[in-house]
Amino acid sequence: MSKLVVTNIETQNIKFDSDTTAFTINSSGTTNFSQNVSGSGYDLLANVYSASTVTSTEITLPTGYDSYYLQLTALGDYSSSASNWCLQQKREGESDFDTSNYTTQSKLQDLTNNQVNTNSGGSHMILKHASSLDSYFAHNIYLNNYGRTDVGSVMTFLTSKGKSGASSTWLGGGCHTTEANNLARISAVKYFPANGNITRIQYKLFGIA
């Protein structure tokens, strides 16, 4: 069977040229992309896995997006008693993460009346409470308006754990209580355990236009 090779294809709204190597349509009609796709509303910005033992992980939030979605799973080594997974934020232009004046809430769905509420003065936001950290914790974290300066930045989360035995699920959120800080663009977040270390982590960061 003969084959026609064309170096450029262009229609009114679509253009393919000889450099278009990351896009294929096979005979079944499936479209495959070997590179990141931008402009979809959710752009994949980072895909990271590490099995190194660390005390924290810092995640940069690239410019050009209103909000961010962070899908993160981590395993800790602290098994002695109940502890927290924590999150701090860094304002654009600052060298350090904010370590005061957070407000944060976490609600454990497994038990009645098991929640944490810090209305002000917190050193970090929490992503779960009332459990040791030696399980796999999967976080779905929305960093709402972290890329904007005209509306306040607010974090919301859903966390579930699983390894052996029963699972648990938490809901919650938080923000900074100082308005000027809350309206600043956030350039990075720091994820860390209140006790012990991170021994394994995998995360994907998406930018929301």
C-alpha positions in Angstrom: 0.0 0.0 0.0 1.4 3.4 -1.0 1.7 6.2 1.6 1.3 10.0 1.0 3.6 12.1 3.2 2.5 15.7 3.7 4.7 18.1 5.7 2.0 20.7 6.4 -1.8 20.5 6.9 -3.7 23.6 7.7 -7.4 24.4 8.0 -9.1 27.4 9.3 -8.6 26.6 13.0 -6.1 23.7 13.0 -2.6 23.4 11.7 -0.2 20.4 11.7 3.3 20.7 10.4 6.4 18.5 10.4 7.2 19.5 14.0 3.9 18.0 15.3 5.2 14.8 16.7 3.3 14.6 20.0 -0.2 14.0 18.5 -1.5 10.9 16.8 -4.8 9.5 15.7 -4.8 5.7 15.2 -7.1 3.6 13.1 -9.5 3.0 16.0 -10.1 6.7 16.2 -8.3 7.1 19.5 -6.3 10.4 19.9 -3.0 10.2 21.7 -0.9 13.0 23.1 2.7 12.3 24.2 3.2 15.8 25.6 1.2 18.0 28.0 -2.0 19.6 26.6 -2.5 23.3 27.5 -5.7 25.3 27.2 -7.9 22.6 28.5 -8.9 24.4 31.7 -6.7 22.1 33.7 -3.0 22.2 32.7 -0.6 19.5 34.2 2.3 21.6 35.6 4.2 18.9 37.7 4.2 15.2 38.1 6.6 14.1 40.9 7.4 10.8 42.7 10.0 10.4 45.4 10.9 7.6 47.9 13.5 9.7 49.7 12.9 10.5 53.4 12.4 14.3 53.9 10.9 16.5 56.5 8.9 18.6 54.0 8.1 19.2 50.3 7.9 22.6 48.7 5.8 22.9 45.6 6.1 26.0 43.3 3.0 27.4 41.7 3.8 28.8 38.3 2.3 32.1 37.2 -0.5 32.4 34.6 -3.3 30.6 36.5 -6.1 31.7 38.7 -6.2 28.6 40.9 -4.5 25.2 41.3 -5.5 21.6 42.0 -3.0 19.4 43.9 -3.5 15.7 43.9 -1.0 14.3 46.4 -0.4 11.0 48.2 2.1 10.6 51.0 3.4 8.1 53.5 4.8 9.2 56.8 6.9 7.3 59.5 5.2 8.7 62.6 3.2 5.9 64.3 3.3 6.9 68.0 0.1 8.9 68.3 -2.3 11.1 66.4 -0.7 13.9 64.3 -1.4 16.2 61.4 -0.5 16.7 57.8 0.2 20.4 57.3 0.3 23.1 54.6 1.9 26.5 54.6 2.0 29.1 51.8 4.5 31.6 50.5 3.5 35.0 49.1 5.1 36.2 45.9 8.2 38.3 46.6 8.8 36.7 50.0 11.7 34.4 50.8 9.9 32.6 53.7 6.7 30.7 54.2 4.1 32.3 56.4 4.2 30.7 59.8 1.4 32.5 61.7 -2.2 33.8 61.5 -3.7 30.8 59.7 -7.3 29.7 60.2 -8.1 26.1 59.5 -10.7 23.4 60.0 -10.7 19.6 59.6 -13.6 17.2 60.1 -13.2 13.5 60.5 -16.1 11.7 58.8 -15.7 8.4 60.6 -16.7 9.7 64.1 -19.4 12.0 65.4 -18.1 15.4 66.8 -14.5 14.8 65.8 -13.2 18.0 64.3 -10.5 20.7 64.7 -11.3 24.4 64.4 -8.6 27.1 64.6 -10.2 30.5 64.0 -6.9 32.4 64.1 -3.3 32.3 65.1 -2.5 28.9 63.6 1.1 28.2 62.4 -0.2 26.2 59.4 -3.3 24.8 57.8 -4.1 21.2 58.4 -5.1 18.5 55.9 -6.2 15.9 58.5 -6.0 15.2 62.3 -6.6 12.5 64.9 -4.5 9.7 63.2 -0.9 8.5 63.1 0.9 9.2 59.8 2.2 5.8 58.9 -0.4 5.1 56.2 -0.9 6.3 52.6 -2.8 9.6 52.8 -4.4 10.8 49.5 -5.2 14.5 49.4 -7.3 16.4 46.9 -6.4 20.0 47.5 -7.9 23.0 45.8 -5.8 26.2 46.1 -8.6 28.5 45.2 -7.5 32.0 43.8 -3.9 31.4 44.8 -2.9 33.0 41.5 -5.1 36.1 41.9 -4.8 39.4 43.8 -8.3 40.7 43.5 -10.1 38.0 45.5 -8.9 36.1 48.6 -7.0 32.8 48.5 -8.8 29.9 50.2 -7.7 26.2 50.5 -10.2 23.4 50.5 -9.4 19.7 50.8 -10.6 16.1 50.9 -8.3 13.6 52.5 -8.6 9.8 52.7 -6.1 7.2 54.1 -5.5 3.6 53.4 -2.8 0.9 54.0 -4.2 -1.8 56.2 -7.3 -2.0 58.2 -10.1 0.6 58.0 -9.9 3.7 55.9 -10.7 7.2 57.1 -11.8 10.4 55.4 -11.5 14.1 56.3 -13.0 17.3 54.9 -11.8 20.9 55.6 -10.0 24.0 54.5 -8.3 27.1 55.6 -6.8 30.5 54.7 -4.7 33.3 56.1 -6.5 35.7 58.4 -4.6 38.8 57.4 -6.4 40.4 54.4 -3.3 41.8 52.8 -1.6 38.3 52.9 -4.9 36.7 51.7 -5.0 39.0 48.6 -1.3 38.4 47.7 -0.4 36.0 44.9 0.8 32.7 46.4 4.0 31.5 44.7 4.5 28.2 46.6 3.1 25.8 49.2 5.0 23.6 51.7 3.6 20.2 52.7 4.9 18.6 55.8 4.0 16.3 58.8 3.6 17.8 62.3 5.8 14.9 63.5 8.3 12.6 61.8 9.1 12.5 58.1 7.7 12.0 54.7 9.0 8.6 53.4 7.2 8.5 50.1 5.3 11.1 48.1 3.6 11.3 44.7 1.9 14.4 43.4 0.4 16.1 40.4 -0.1 19.8 40.2 -2.6 21.3 37.8 -3.1 24.9 36.9 -6.7 26.2 36.5 -7.0 29.1 34.0 
